[in-house]
Amino acid sequence: MKVAVIGCNGMLGTDVMAACRAVGIETLGLDLPSFDITRFDVVREHLPEVDRVVNCAAYVRVDDAETQRGQAYAVNAEGAGNVARICSAKGIGLIHLSTDYVFDGRKGAAYSETDPVNPLNVYGASKLAGEELVRGAGGRSVIVRTQSLFGVRGANFVRTIARRLKQSDEPLRVVNDQFMSPTYTRHLAEAIARLLQADREGIVNIAASGHCSWFEFAQAIAARVKPGAAVHPVSTAEFPRPAPRPAYSVLDTSRYREWTGTALPPWQKGLEEYLAEEKLA
C-alpha cells in the first residue's frame, strides 16, 4: 500500500508519517508551500498516484477563526472538498480528519457518529462543511472525528501549561466545566495506520480512552511537571474566549473498536508518554 499524507509537517501529520512507515506502509508527505489544498489545480496536478490519502491539513486556530472565517473555510471546507474530488476522480481512498467541535456539547453524554451536529463556532462549522464536501465527492472515504490533540510538533495545551508552571509560581486558572478526551497524536496516528488497513467507509470517532475537564487535565500535568503547584478551577463564564466551546464533547469510540478490535490508551498514558518524549517531567 502506498499512502500520501497531506499536512505531513504538522503535529498529527508528522506522527502519521512515522506510524505508517513503522508498519511497512510506503508513505509520501505533502505540505505547504508546494502543496496547497485551497488550490484545486495544485491538488489535481500534484497529488501522486497512491492507494490512500490521509488529509491532516487544517486551519486549527479556533479563536482566530471567529474573525478569519474566510481562511478557515478555505482550508477546512473548500480545501477538504478539493482533495476529496480529486481522490474520487482517481479512485483513491481518503481518510479525512475532523473534530468533536461539530457538536454543541448539550447532549450530556458521549457523542456517537450518528448524533445530530450543531457547531457552536466558526472552526466547527468550517470542519462540518468540509465533512459534507468530502461525503458529497462520492469517493471511498472515512471521516475521523477526534479531539483535544497534543503532540511534539506544534502548540498544544500540555506544552503551554508545562511552560507556565516552570516559568512562574502564580496559580493557574483553568475551566472546569468543559469535558473532553485529551488525545496524544502518536496514539491517534497509530490508530489511523490501523484504519488504513481496515478497508472501511463512513464516519468514525477516534480519541483517547476516558475523559476529563480541562481543569482535571491541567491538574494531571501539574502533578507530573511541578507537584504542589496551584491549579484553580474557574467556569467558562469566568474565562470567556472569542469562540464558544461545547461543554461536553466526549466522543463514543465504540465504532472504531468494532472496526479494528482495538482502542486508544487512556489519556493519562498519552500524557505520560508525551511528557517523557518532550522531557517536560
NORMO-V274200 format. One record per backbone hydrogen bond with DSSP energy under -1.0 kcal/mol. CO is the residue of the C=O (numbers start at 0). NH is the residue of the N-H. Records with the same first field share a line. If there is no record, write none. Layout:
# NORMO-V274200
CO = NH + NH
This chain:
# NORMO-V274200
0 = 25
1 = 50 + 51
2 = 27
3 = 53
4 = 29
5 = 55
6 = 9
9 = 13
11 = 15
12 = 16
13 = 17
14 = 18
15 = 19
16 = 20
17 = 21
19 = 24
20 = 23
25 = 2
27 = 4
29 = 6 + 7
30 = 34
35 = 38
38 = 42
39 = 43
40 = 44
41 = 45
42 = 46
47 = 49
50 = 92
51 = 3
52 = 94
53 = 5
54 = 96
59 = 61
60 = 64
62 = 65
63 = 66 + 67
67 = 71
68 = 72
69 = 73
70 = 74
71 = 75
72 = 76 + 77
73 = 78
76 = 80
77 = 81
78 = 82
79 = 83
80 = 84
81 = 85
82 = 86
83 = 87
84 = 88
85 = 89
86 = 91
92 = 52
93 = 141
94 = 54
95 = 143
97 = 145
98 = 101
99 = 102
101 = 117
110 = 251
111 = 114
120 = 124
121 = 125
122 = 126
123 = 127
124 = 128
125 = 129
126 = 130
127 = 131
128 = 132
129 = 133
130 = 134
131 = 135
134 = 137
139 = 93
140 = 201
141 = 95
142 = 203
143 = 97
144 = 205
145 = 99
147 = 182
149 = 184
155 = 159
156 = 160
157 = 161
158 = 162
159 = 163
160 = 164
161 = 165
162 = 166
163 = 167
171 = 231
173 = 233
174 = 214
177 = 213
178 = 248
179 = 211
182 = 149
183 = 187
184 = 188
185 = 189
186 = 190
187 = 191
188 = 192
189 = 193
190 = 194
191 = 195
194 = 197
201 = 142
203 = 144
208 = 266
211 = 179
212 = 216
213 = 217
214 = 218
215 = 219
216 = 220
217 = 221
218 = 222
220 = 224
221 = 225
225 = 228
229 = 171
231 = 173
233 = 175
246 = 178
249 = 110
252 = 256
253 = 257
254 = 258
255 = 259
256 = 260
264 = 208
265 = 269
266 = 270
267 = 271
268 = 272
269 = 273
270 = 274
271 = 275
272 = 276
273 = 277
274 = 279
